[in-house]
Amino acid sequence: MVKATSKLLGITRDGYYVYDREGSYFQKDGYVSPKLLKQSISKIFLNERNFRRITYRYPQVIGKTKCVSVTKDDTIVMVYRKGRDGQTPMVKFRNPEACQQITMLFLKQGNNYTLITAFLGTEYEIEPWDKSISHDDGALARSKKFWSNHAIIYNEDEIDFSRTTLT
């Protein structure tokens, strides 16, 4: 069970209250402002579903995404990010890319929703090591395919060097 905090992040167009969760990544990563998050939540419908992943596209650039497509010419390193259980591909010598989208994941709990995560950019597949990945609906195969040609922009502040050895 995801533990929600008492911090109200916003109210959806269909009237659902959305609360933060303990240890949410969007706060730690610091690149989705509370103002943008509140504005984005106010534009969406959750429609009583138990789990929702929604990408909302703005007509203008709202920031920069840290998850980018990569090619064989990029320098990729596998790292453990702080607070994560598995390794993530990070790309060196690249910059975040301008984007118009915010993606948000919600879990219905009682009469409200809890924000699981929010980030700038389009939808992505969860990482293959994630414990929540379903092994029976092709999610693992989709995840491996996605992460074989995408990576997070290299940032030493996000790396857990106690578990990562860079060569």
C-alpha positions as CSV (number, residue, x, y, z in Angstrom):
1,M,0.0,0.0,0.0
2,V,1.3,3.4,-0.9
3,K,1.2,5.8,2.1
4,A,-0.2,9.2,1.3
5,T,0.8,12.3,3.2
6,S,-1.7,15.0,4.2
7,K,-0.2,17.4,1.6
8,L,-2.9,18.3,-0.9
9,L,-1.3,18.7,-4.3
10,G,-4.5,19.7,-6.2
11,I,-8.0,18.9,-7.3
12,T,-8.9,17.3,-10.6
13,R,-11.5,18.5,-13.1
14,D,-13.8,15.7,-11.9
15,G,-13.4,16.8,-8.2
16,Y,-10.9,14.2,-6.9
17,Y,-8.4,15.4,-4.3
18,V,-4.8,14.4,-5.1
19,Y,-2.3,14.0,-2.2
20,D,1.4,13.5,-2.2
21,R,3.0,10.2,-1.1
22,E,5.7,9.6,1.4
23,G,9.1,9.8,-0.3
24,S,7.8,10.9,-3.7
25,Y,10.4,11.3,-6.4
26,F,9.1,14.5,-7.9
27,Q,10.0,16.4,-4.8
28,K,13.5,14.8,-4.5
29,D,14.3,15.4,-8.2
30,G,13.0,18.9,-7.9
31,Y,12.2,19.5,-11.6
32,V,8.4,19.6,-11.4
33,S,7.3,22.7,-9.6
34,P,4.4,22.5,-7.2
35,K,2.7,25.3,-9.2
36,L,3.0,23.4,-12.5
37,L,1.8,20.2,-10.8
38,K,-1.2,21.8,-9.3
39,Q,-2.1,23.4,-12.6
40,S,-1.7,20.1,-14.4
41,I,-3.8,18.2,-11.9
42,S,-6.6,20.7,-12.3
43,K,-6.8,20.0,-16.1
44,I,-7.3,16.2,-15.9
45,F,-10.1,13.7,-15.3
46,L,-9.3,10.5,-13.3
47,N,-12.7,8.9,-14.0
48,E,-12.7,6.6,-10.9
49,R,-10.0,4.3,-12.2
50,N,-7.8,2.6,-9.6
51,F,-4.6,3.4,-11.4
52,R,-4.0,6.2,-13.9
53,R,-1.0,7.2,-15.9
54,I,-1.8,10.5,-17.7
55,T,0.4,12.7,-19.9
56,Y,-0.9,16.2,-20.3
57,R,0.4,18.2,-23.3
58,Y,0.6,22.0,-23.0
59,P,0.7,24.2,-26.1
60,Q,4.0,25.7,-25.1
61,V,7.3,24.3,-23.7
62,I,7.0,23.9,-19.9
63,G,10.5,22.7,-19.1
64,K,13.1,20.1,-20.0
65,T,12.9,16.3,-19.8
66,K,15.7,14.2,-18.4
67,C,14.7,11.0,-20.2
68,V,15.9,11.1,-23.8
69,S,16.3,8.8,-26.8
70,V,19.8,7.5,-27.2
71,T,21.8,6.1,-30.1
72,K,24.9,3.8,-30.4
73,D,27.0,7.0,-30.5
74,D,26.0,8.1,-27.0
75,T,28.0,7.2,-23.8
76,I,25.7,5.2,-21.5
77,V,26.6,4.1,-18.0
78,M,24.5,1.9,-15.7
79,V,24.1,3.4,-12.2
80,Y,22.1,3.0,-9.1
81,R,20.1,6.1,-8.4
82,K,19.4,7.2,-4.9
83,G,16.2,5.6,-3.5
84,R,16.0,3.1,-6.4
85,D,16.4,-0.7,-6.2
86,G,17.9,-1.4,-9.6
87,Q,20.3,0.1,-12.1
88,T,19.2,2.9,-14.5
89,P,20.9,3.8,-17.8
90,M,22.3,7.3,-17.7
91,V,23.7,9.2,-20.8
92,K,26.7,11.4,-20.5
93,F,27.5,14.5,-22.5
94,R,23.9,15.3,-23.3
95,N,21.5,18.0,-22.1
96,P,17.9,17.8,-21.1
97,E,15.5,18.4,-24.0
98,A,12.7,21.0,-24.2
99,C,9.3,19.4,-23.8
100,Q,5.6,20.3,-23.6
101,Q,4.4,17.4,-21.5
102,I,4.0,16.4,-17.9
103,T,3.4,12.7,-17.0
104,M,1.7,11.9,-13.7
105,L,0.9,8.5,-12.1
106,F,-2.0,8.2,-9.7
107,L,-3.3,5.5,-7.4
108,K,-6.9,5.6,-6.0
109,Q,-7.0,5.2,-2.3
110,G,-10.5,5.5,-0.7
111,N,-12.2,8.6,-2.1
112,N,-9.0,10.3,-3.1
113,Y,-5.9,9.8,-5.2
114,T,-2.3,9.6,-4.3
115,L,0.4,10.9,-6.7
116,I,2.9,8.1,-7.3
117,T,5.2,10.2,-9.4
118,A,5.3,13.2,-11.8
119,F,7.9,14.1,-14.3
120,L,8.4,16.3,-17.4
121,G,8.2,14.4,-20.6
122,T,6.2,11.8,-22.3
123,E,5.1,8.4,-20.9
124,Y,7.9,5.8,-20.3
125,E,8.0,2.2,-19.3
126,I,8.9,1.4,-15.7
127,E,12.4,0.0,-15.3
128,P,12.9,-3.8,-15.7
129,W,14.0,-4.2,-12.1
130,D,10.8,-2.5,-10.6
131,K,9.0,-4.9,-8.3
132,S,5.6,-3.7,-9.6
133,I,6.2,-4.8,-13.2
134,S,3.8,-7.4,-14.5
135,H,5.4,-10.4,-16.0
136,D,2.3,-11.8,-17.7
137,D,1.1,-8.9,-19.9
138,G,4.3,-8.1,-21.9
139,A,5.3,-5.2,-19.5
140,L,8.8,-6.6,-19.0
141,A,9.4,-6.9,-22.7
142,R,8.1,-3.4,-23.3
143,S,10.3,-2.1,-20.5
144,K,13.4,-3.8,-21.8
145,K,12.8,-2.5,-25.3
146,F,12.1,1.1,-24.1
147,W,15.2,1.3,-21.8
148,S,17.4,-0.2,-24.6
149,N,17.1,3.1,-26.5
150,H,16.3,5.6,-23.7
151,A,18.4,6.9,-20.8
152,I,18.3,9.6,-18.0
153,I,20.6,12.6,-18.4
154,Y,23.7,11.9,-16.3
155,N,23.6,13.7,-13.0
156,E,26.0,12.8,-10.2
157,D,23.7,14.2,-7.6
158,E,21.2,11.3,-8.4
159,I,23.8,8.5,-8.2
160,D,24.2,6.3,-5.2
161,F,28.0,5.9,-5.4
162,S,28.0,3.4,-2.5
163,R,26.5,0.9,-5.0
164,T,27.7,2.2,-8.3
165,T,31.2,1.7,-9.8
166,L,31.9,3.8,-12.9
167,T,34.7,2.6,-15.2
